[in-house]
């Protein structure tokens, strides 16, 4: 009986992971015409949800990628005018990432598209 329960739990986990992957891919397809790749919109959503300004290191951990990979994404987001990077007030060695005013309508579009 225990083996059947373990199998069921594993199957449920696989189904959830597959559903999440499908949902992300569909959202990615719908946001791509706005110039948003999955890496861009994921970073923007984490920044919007944060209660304080995040360092690049903190954001990389939340997104689940390495800092050098995030640096390229942030460069593109900054070029798009959606974020700003500033020196940390407490540690000059690191930068904090801030959403720009231009990001608000983009964030709203991400959320509304995700709800559709």
N, CA and C atoms as a LAMMPS dump frame, in Angstrom:
ITEM: TIMESTEP
0
ITEM: NUMBER OF ATOMS
348
ITEM: BOX BOUNDS ff ff ff
-5.0000000000000000e+02 5.0000000000000000e+02
-5.0000000000000000e+02 5.0000000000000000e+02
-5.0000000000000000e+02 5.0000000000000000e+02
ITEM: ATOMS id mol type element x y z
1 1 1 N 0.822 -1.198 0
2 1 2 C 0 0 0
3 1 3 C 0.862 1.258 0
4 2 1 N 1.976 1.25 0.742
5 2 2 C 2.841 2.426 0.799
6 2 3 C 3.411 2.758 -0.568
7 3 1 N 3.764 1.752 -1.346
8 3 2 C 4.331 1.985 -2.676
9 3 3 C 3.331 2.693 -3.576
10 4 1 N 2.059 2.322 -3.481
11 4 2 C 1.036 2.975 -4.297
12 4 3 C 0.904 4.44 -3.908
13 5 1 N 0.97 4.743 -2.63
14 5 2 C 0.873 6.126 -2.172
15 5 3 C 2.056 6.939 -2.67
16 6 1 N 3.26 6.383 -2.576
17 6 2 C 4.444 7.09 -3.071
18 6 3 C 4.329 7.345 -4.563
19 7 1 N 3.821 6.353 -5.3
20 7 2 C 3.645 6.515 -6.74
21 7 3 C 2.642 7.628 -7.025
22 8 1 N 1.537 7.648 -6.29
23 8 2 C 0.519 8.673 -6.493
24 8 3 C 1.076 10.069 -6.233
25 9 1 N 1.846 10.206 -5.168
26 9 2 C 2.443 11.5 -4.837
27 9 3 C 3.403 11.929 -5.938
28 10 1 N 4.213 10.998 -6.419
29 10 2 C 5.151 11.316 -7.492
30 10 3 C 4.4 11.714 -8.762
31 11 1 N 3.342 11.012 -9.064
32 11 2 C 2.548 11.306 -10.259
33 11 3 C 1.897 12.689 -10.15
34 12 1 N 1.393 13.012 -8.972
35 12 2 C 0.798 14.332 -8.753
36 12 3 C 1.86 15.414 -8.93
37 13 1 N 3.037 15.191 -8.367
38 13 2 C 4.131 16.156 -8.515
39 13 3 C 4.51 16.365 -9.966
40 14 1 N 4.588 15.289 -10.722
41 14 2 C 4.917 15.397 -12.146
42 14 3 C 3.823 16.144 -12.904
43 15 1 N 2.573 15.884 -12.553
44 15 2 C 1.457 16.581 -13.205
45 15 3 C 1.49 18.074 -12.905
46 16 1 N 1.758 18.414 -11.647
47 16 2 C 1.843 19.831 -11.277
48 16 3 C 2.986 20.522 -12.01
49 17 1 N 4.135 19.873 -12.063
50 17 2 C 5.29 20.454 -12.755
51 17 3 C 4.991 20.632 -14.239
52 18 1 N 4.353 19.651 -14.845
53 18 2 C 4 19.749 -16.26
54 18 3 C 2.995 20.853 -16.526
55 19 1 N 2.018 20.987 -15.642
56 19 2 C 1.018 22.046 -15.781
57 19 3 C 1.669 23.418 -15.653
58 20 1 N 2.547 23.575 -14.679
59 20 2 C 3.245 24.852 -14.495
60 20 3 C 4.094 25.19 -15.713
61 21 1 N 4.791 24.215 -16.253
62 21 2 C 5.629 24.43 -17.435
63 21 3 C 4.769 24.847 -18.634
64 22 1 N 3.648 24.175 -18.832
65 22 2 C 2.744 24.513 -19.937
66 22 3 C 2.203 25.926 -19.776
67 23 1 N 1.786 26.277 -18.55
68 23 2 C 1.261 27.617 -18.282
69 23 3 C 2.323 28.676 -18.571
70 24 1 N 3.568 28.469 -18.098
71 24 2 C 4.654 29.433 -18.346
72 24 3 C 4.919 29.578 -19.835
73 25 1 N 4.932 28.467 -20.562
74 25 2 C 5.192 28.525 -22.003
75 25 3 C 4.088 29.276 -22.744
76 26 1 N 2.834 29.054 -22.361
77 26 2 C 1.726 29.766 -23.006
78 26 3 C 1.784 31.261 -22.686
79 27 1 N 2.076 31.589 -21.44
80 27 2 C 2.209 32.995 -21.063
81 27 3 C 3.371 33.63 -21.811
82 28 1 N 4.46 32.91 -21.928
83 28 2 C 5.625 33.404 -22.662
84 28 3 C 5.252 33.72 -24.109
85 29 1 N 4.5 32.848 -24.759
86 29 2 C 4.073 33.081 -26.142
87 29 3 C 3.207 34.328 -26.255
88 30 1 N 2.35 34.549 -25.271
89 30 2 C 1.435 35.697 -25.314
90 30 3 C 2.136 37.015 -24.996
91 31 1 N 3.227 36.952 -24.237
92 31 2 C 3.941 38.179 -23.873
93 31 3 C 5.074 38.512 -24.84
94 32 1 N 5.487 37.563 -25.644
95 32 2 C 6.599 37.776 -26.57
96 32 3 C 6.377 38.967 -27.512
97 33 1 N 5.153 39.206 -28.042
98 33 2 C 4.955 40.375 -28.91
99 33 3 C 5.234 41.716 -28.215
100 34 1 N 5.228 41.718 -26.892
101 34 2 C 5.531 42.938 -26.131
102 34 3 C 7.027 43.097 -25.885
103 35 1 N 7.819 42.17 -26.411
104 35 2 C 9.26 42.211 -26.193
105 35 3 C 9.666 41.573 -24.878
106 36 1 N 8.798 40.74 -24.334
107 36 2 C 9.061 40.104 -23.047
108 36 3 C 9.338 38.621 -23.227
109 37 1 N 10.544 38.22 -22.907
110 37 2 C 10.876 36.796 -22.855
111 37 3 C 10.52 36.298 -21.459
112 38 1 N 10.53 34.995 -21.296
113 38 2 C 10.222 34.437 -19.981
114 38 3 C 11.194 34.947 -18.923
115 39 1 N 12.454 35.079 -19.271
116 39 2 C 13.427 35.567 -18.29
117 39 3 C 13.143 37.018 -17.912
118 40 1 N 12.723 37.83 -18.875
119 40 2 C 12.417 39.232 -18.567
120 40 3 C 11.18 39.35 -17.686
121 41 1 N 10.084 38.693 -18.1
122 41 2 C 8.862 38.876 -17.316
123 41 3 C 8.969 38.239 -15.939
124 42 1 N 9.733 37.171 -15.817
125 42 2 C 9.929 36.559 -14.504
126 42 3 C 10.663 37.519 -13.57
127 43 1 N 11.706 38.159 -14.069
128 43 2 C 12.45 39.126 -13.248
129 43 3 C 11.555 40.301 -12.861
130 44 1 N 10.777 40.809 -13.811
131 44 2 C 9.887 41.937 -13.52
132 44 3 C 8.844 41.574 -12.468
133 45 1 N 8.276 40.389 -12.561
134 45 2 C 7.267 39.958 -11.589
135 45 3 C 7.879 39.846 -10.192
136 46 1 N 9.082 39.306 -10.093
137 46 2 C 9.737 39.211 -8.777
138 46 3 C 10.034 40.598 -8.215
139 47 1 N 10.459 41.517 -9.066
140 47 2 C 10.719 42.882 -8.6
141 47 3 C 9.432 43.547 -8.131
142 48 1 N 8.351 43.345 -8.863
143 48 2 C 7.071 43.953 -8.495
144 48 3 C 6.536 43.386 -7.181
145 49 1 N 6.796 42.121 -6.926
146 49 2 C 6.286 41.471 -5.717
147 49 3 C 7.134 41.762 -4.479
148 50 1 N 8.351 42.217 -4.681
149 50 2 C 9.263 42.448 -3.553
150 50 3 C 8.795 43.63 -2.708
151 51 1 N 8.93 43.488 -1.416
152 51 2 C 8.535 44.556 -0.504
153 51 3 C 9.616 45.618 -0.361
154 52 1 N 10.847 45.263 -0.693
155 52 2 C 11.957 46.212 -0.648
156 52 3 C 12.745 46.084 -1.945
157 53 1 N 13.651 47.026 -2.164
158 53 2 C 14.511 46.926 -3.34
159 53 3 C 15.429 45.726 -3.175
160 54 1 N 15.575 44.974 -4.237
161 54 2 C 16.393 43.769 -4.199
162 54 3 C 17.775 44.038 -4.766
163 55 1 N 18.762 43.352 -4.223
164 55 2 C 20.078 43.385 -4.852
165 55 3 C 20.043 42.429 -6.039
166 56 1 N 21.026 42.567 -6.912
167 56 2 C 21.104 41.661 -8.049
168 56 3 C 21.245 40.22 -7.568
169 57 1 N 21.992 40.016 -6.509
170 57 2 C 22.181 38.668 -5.951
171 57 3 C 20.855 38.097 -5.45
172 58 1 N 20.087 38.907 -4.727
173 58 2 C 18.792 38.444 -4.214
174 58 3 C 17.833 38.108 -5.356
175 59 1 N 17.82 38.963 -6.378
176 59 2 C 16.938 38.719 -7.518
177 59 3 C 17.344 37.45 -8.263
178 60 1 N 18.635 37.244 -8.442
179 60 2 C 19.114 36.026 -9.109
180 60 3 C 18.648 34.785 -8.35
181 61 1 N 18.714 34.835 -7.025
182 61 2 C 18.277 33.694 -6.216
183 61 3 C 16.777 33.451 -6.374
184 62 1 N 15.991 34.517 -6.388
185 62 2 C 14.544 34.367 -6.548
186 62 3 C 14.175 33.794 -7.915
187 63 1 N 14.857 34.269 -8.946
188 63 2 C 14.565 33.816 -10.308
189 63 3 C 15.112 32.408 -10.531
190 64 1 N 16.134 32.044 -9.758
191 64 2 C 16.716 30.709 -9.876
192 64 3 C 17.776 30.606 -10.952
193 65 1 N 18.531 31.7 -11.135
194 65 2 C 19.606 31.714 -12.129
195 65 3 C 20.868 32.289 -11.502
196 66 1 N 21.986 32.131 -12.195
197 66 2 C 23.264 32.661 -11.718
198 66 3 C 23.322 34.172 -11.966
199 67 1 N 24.103 34.864 -11.142
200 67 2 C 24.218 36.32 -11.268
201 67 3 C 24.686 36.788 -12.646
202 68 1 N 25.688 36.146 -13.266
203 68 2 C 26.098 36.608 -14.6
204 68 3 C 24.974 36.496 -15.639
205 69 1 N 24.148 35.475 -15.517
206 69 2 C 23.004 35.332 -16.423
207 69 3 C 22.012 36.455 -16.182
208 70 1 N 21.762 36.764 -14.91
209 70 2 C 20.842 37.846 -14.572
210 70 3 C 21.365 39.183 -15.071
211 71 1 N 22.667 39.389 -15.021
212 71 2 C 23.242 40.67 -15.458
213 71 3 C 22.847 40.978 -16.898
214 72 1 N 22.866 39.976 -17.769
215 72 2 C 22.458 40.185 -19.155
216 72 3 C 20.985 40.527 -19.271
217 73 1 N 20.159 39.853 -18.489
218 73 2 C 18.716 40.129 -18.492
219 73 3 C 18.46 41.546 -18.003
220 74 1 N 19.136 41.937 -16.921
221 74 2 C 18.957 43.287 -16.38
222 74 3 C 19.427 44.343 -17.367
223 75 1 N 20.494 44.059 -18.082
224 75 2 C 20.973 45.002 -19.098
225 75 3 C 19.88 45.238 -20.145
226 76 1 N 19.241 44.168 -20.596
227 76 2 C 18.171 44.304 -21.59
228 76 3 C 16.961 45.025 -21.004
229 77 1 N 16.603 44.715 -19.762
230 77 2 C 15.479 45.398 -19.118
231 77 3 C 15.769 46.884 -18.937
232 78 1 N 17.015 47.206 -18.629
233 78 2 C 17.403 48.606 -18.477
234 78 3 C 17.369 49.311 -19.833
235 79 1 N 17.823 48.645 -20.874
236 79 2 C 17.771 49.214 -22.227
237 79 3 C 16.333 49.455 -22.665
238 80 1 N 15.422 48.589 -22.217
239 80 2 C 14.001 48.75 -22.535
240 80 3 C 13.355 49.864 -21.711
241 81 1 N 14.068 50.356 -20.694
242 81 2 C 13.543 51.426 -19.852
243 81 3 C 12.646 50.945 -18.723
244 82 1 N 12.707 49.654 -18.394
245 82 2 C 11.811 49.101 -17.386
246 82 3 C 12.43 48.995 -15.999
247 83 1 N 13.745 49.052 -15.897
248 83 2 C 14.39 49.01 -14.58
249 83 3 C 15.523 50.029 -14.524
250 84 1 N 15.963 50.28 -13.294
251 84 2 C 17.164 51.078 -13.039
252 84 3 C 18.001 50.298 -12.031
253 85 1 N 19.31 50.389 -12.182
254 85 2 C 20.216 49.778 -11.206
255 85 3 C 20.95 50.908 -10.504
256 86 1 N 20.99 50.827 -9.178
257 86 2 C 21.628 51.873 -8.378
258 86 3 C 22.578 51.24 -7.373
259 87 1 N 23.58 52.027 -6.979
260 87 2 C 24.472 51.542 -5.923
261 87 3 C 23.679 51.372 -4.643
262 88 1 N 23.972 50.311 -3.927
263 88 2 C 23.312 50.061 -2.654
264 88 3 C 23.706 51.143 -1.654
265 89 1 N 22.745 51.575 -0.866
266 89 2 C 23.019 52.583 0.16
267 89 3 C 23.873 52.008 1.283
268 90 1 N 23.851 50.701 1.447
269 90 2 C 24.58 50.078 2.552
270 90 3 C 25.851 49.361 2.123
271 91 1 N 25.985 49.066 0.832
272 91 2 C 27.147 48.316 0.361
273 91 3 C 27.464 48.723 -1.077
274 92 1 N 28.513 49.506 -1.247
275 92 2 C 28.865 50.009 -2.576
276 92 3 C 29.239 48.911 -3.569
277 93 1 N 29.564 47.743 -3.054
278 93 2 C 29.975 46.653 -3.945
279 93 3 C 28.803 46.038 -4.698
280 94 1 N 27.601 46.294 -4.246
281 94 2 C 26.457 45.68 -4.929
282 94 3 C 25.481 46.744 -5.415
283 95 1 N 24.657 46.334 -6.331
284 95 2 C 23.647 47.221 -6.915
285 95 3 C 22.264 46.731 -6.508
286 96 1 N 21.364 47.688 -6.345
287 96 2 C 19.969 47.336 -6.132
288 96 3 C 19.22 47.579 -7.435
289 97 1 N 18.163 46.826 -7.627
290 97 2 C 17.392 46.893 -8.864
291 97 3 C 16.04 47.518 -8.543
292 98 1 N 15.654 48.511 -9.339
293 98 2 C 14.416 49.255 -9.115
294 98 3 C 13.581 49.242 -10.386
295 99 1 N 12.276 49.068 -10.236
296 99 2 C 11.391 49.211 -11.383
297 99 3 C 11.285 50.688 -11.728
298 100 1 N 11.29 51.006 -13.002
299 100 2 C 11.104 52.39 -13.423
300 100 3 C 9.607 52.682 -13.541
301 101 1 N 9.273 53.932 -13.726
302 101 2 C 7.861 54.295 -13.923
303 101 3 C 7.297 53.627 -15.174
304 102 1 N 8.147 53.456 -16.177
305 102 2 C 7.709 52.823 -17.429
306 102 3 C 7.307 51.367 -17.234
307 103 1 N 7.724 50.762 -16.148
308 103 2 C 7.452 49.337 -15.927
309 103 3 C 6.026 49.077 -15.462
310 104 1 N 5.392 50.067 -14.852
311 104 2 C 4.059 49.829 -14.274
312 104 3 C 3.061 49.284 -15.298
313 105 1 N 2.899 49.9 -16.482
314 105 2 C 1.944 49.333 -17.439
315 105 3 C 2.354 47.948 -17.942
316 106 1 N 3.646 47.705 -18.013
317 106 2 C 4.133 46.395 -18.455
318 106 3 C 3.788 45.336 -17.405
319 107 1 N 4.001 45.655 -16.144
320 107 2 C 3.669 44.73 -15.054
321 107 3 C 2.167 44.444 -15.069
322 108 1 N 1.358 45.488 -15.231
323 108 2 C -0.093 45.299 -15.283
324 108 3 C -0.482 44.387 -16.443
325 109 1 N 0.175 44.544 -17.586
326 109 2 C -0.109 43.697 -18.75
327 109 3 C 0.297 42.248 -18.475
328 110 1 N 1.42 42.05 -17.808
329 110 2 C 1.844 40.687 -17.455
330 110 3 C 0.778 40.028 -16.584
331 111 1 N 0.335 40.741 -15.541
332 111 2 C -0.66 40.175 -14.627
333 111 3 C -1.997 39.933 -15.323
334 112 1 N -2.445 40.884 -16.139
335 112 2 C -3.737 40.701 -16.815
336 112 3 C -3.672 39.551 -17.817
337 113 1 N -2.558 39.422 -18.509
338 113 2 C -2.394 38.313 -19.457
339 113 3 C -2.355 36.98 -18.719
340 114 1 N -1.717 36.951 -17.568
341 114 2 C -1.643 35.712 -16.78
342 114 3 C -3.022 35.295 -16.274
343 115 1 N -3.889 36.276 -16.013
344 115 2 C -5.234 35.962 -15.511
345 115 3 C -6.186 35.498 -16.609
346 116 1 N -5.866 35.791 -17.859
347 116 2 C -6.771 35.437 -18.97
348 116 3 C -6.85 33.95 -19.189
